[in-house]
Amino acid sequence: MASLWRCAWTRWSLPSTRSAEVPAGSSCARAWWREEPPRAWVSRASPAPLRSRCVLVEARPLGVPPALLRAHLSPLVPFLPPGLLQVVKQCVRVPVFVMIRPRGGDFLYSDREVEVMKADIRLAKLHGADGLVFGALTEDGRIDTELCTALLAVCRPLPVTFHRAFDMVHDPQVALETLISLGFERVLTSGCDSSALEGLSLIKKLAEQAKGRIVVVPGGGITERNLQRILEGSSASEFHCSARSARDSGMKFRNPNVAMGASFSAPEYSVKVADVAKVRTLNAIAKNIL
């Protein structure tokens, strides 16, 4: 049976929580399916400012397989709070992967940022991370093998995933071979296009090229409307998708003159939540295909 990895802070494995809704940071509710026990992610930062955090927990009472927990923090937050990872580990019974991302923006890092990444990896391991997720590129759009090798050495013996920095590479097929040679366990990609659906043909080529040496995970713009086409068209055994909707804030007093973020941030009094109905639909689609 496929299993769902989901970005959430949910009651499903926390009996004391009252609401079935799942507060999530804007653009961070994510789901992954695969045919083995899933891993939870705690993301240190996201590419764009996000005002809320979310954590993944198991969702068995809803008939949904074990869930992935991932947290998005604003780039203004300079560290992953160790307490966040500690609480996640206490709440879930699945491995937890931590994303190492010192800032938003591109994936070309300075020496100082590299030191931050190494420190974050050590802290994540110290506080119980079961795996790490990162990506780094050179200025000409290639995998930064020197930096990745150094970071992988710090990550050992934990497994590592290369994130969607892959979608910004100059030659994805060469990049895939590089990741395989470096020892990455999986790579998340939209097929170097605006969405996994648009990049479907490349995702399929990459999966065929991988031949089981690395797991190619389609992600980006996946919904219940296109999931079947993407899974069947890519032959993927995992996917990464959004399953969220907007919920009005519970605040009764509202100050319309202040916004806690940039102009492109989510509305101040709108909360992104993981949508249970969407998760159930995704669950059913994946079960029929995987």
Number of C-alpha atoms within 10 A of each C-alpha: 15 23 23 30 33 34 35 33 28 25 18 25 20 14 8 8 11 10 10 15 19 25 25 30 28 25 17 27 31 26 28 24 29 20 13 11 16 24 25 31 30 29 25 25 25 23 15 18 23 23 19 16 23 28 30 34 29 28 22 12 11 13 11 21 20 27 31 30 33 33 29 29 26 21 20 12 13 13 18 23 13 14 10 16 24 14 11 25 21 10 17 22 15 20 17 25 28 29 30 25 26 24 23 14 11 12 22 17 19 9 9 9 14 18 14 17 21 18 15 21 25 14 15 26 20 10 15 17 24 20 23 25 25 23 22 26 22 15 13 10 19 19 27 20 17 13 17 20 13 12 21 21 12 16 19 13 11 14 16 24 22 20 18 22 21 26 20 18 21 15 14 21 14 12 19 23 16 16 22 16 12 14 17 20 16 21 25 23 29 25 28 21 16 12 16 27 25 16 21 22 14 20 29 21 14 22 21 14 15 16 10 10 16 21 20 29 26 32 26 22 16 24 19 19 11 12 20 18 14 24 21 13 14 24 18 20 21 25 25 24 24 24 25 27 19 15 16 12 13 9 8 7 6 10 9 8 5 8 13 11 14 10 8 8 14 20 15 16 15 15 21 24 26 30 20 17 11 16 23 17 15 24 21 14 16 23 14 10 14 18
